[in-house]
């Protein structure tokens, strides 16, 4: 089966596990990605590391450096900053590298979209410099309670339910094309 075009609707004929790539995405929490064991473990390590970094900074060196910080809902000019003592610099750099690695782990998690869900292709983005084609899909309807809108008896606030997947992920999906005679909606649907 070739790449679907914008406006085409896909009826999933089997459950489909995809990678949700942003913890800011409204589907992240609805699909339980925040409870993924890898994401949860990375979050716990980040919390521990932040505590350790704060300890290193607390015994650090204060120096003059007027700058703006967001404090209690407003920008405030702070006159000094803290930096770690020279003996702690290597430890702080290592903790920062580990922090970045765990932050990457927290940006994607697997989620399953149930069979009989209807997805509409909103856009197809061609591959650029060795990357994969990406397809933006809108979930039009689904039997999944966590993805239903509140107005339809579900728990998700009204709005869009957009997935961005690679062509390889879509190729692993089992679906039937539905006959459609309308342009892509680009909206949340029901």
Buried (B, 14 or more C-beta within 10 A) or exposed (E): EEEBEBBBBBBBEEEBEBBBBEBEBBBBBBBBBBEBEBBEEBBEBBEEBEEEBEEBBEEBEEEEEEEEEEEEEEEEEEEEBBBBEEEBEEEBEEBEEEBEEBEEBBBBBEBEBBBBBBBBBBBBBEEEEEEBBBBBBBBBBBEBEBBBBEEEEBEBEEEBBBBBBBBEBBEEBEBEEEEEEEEBBBEBBE
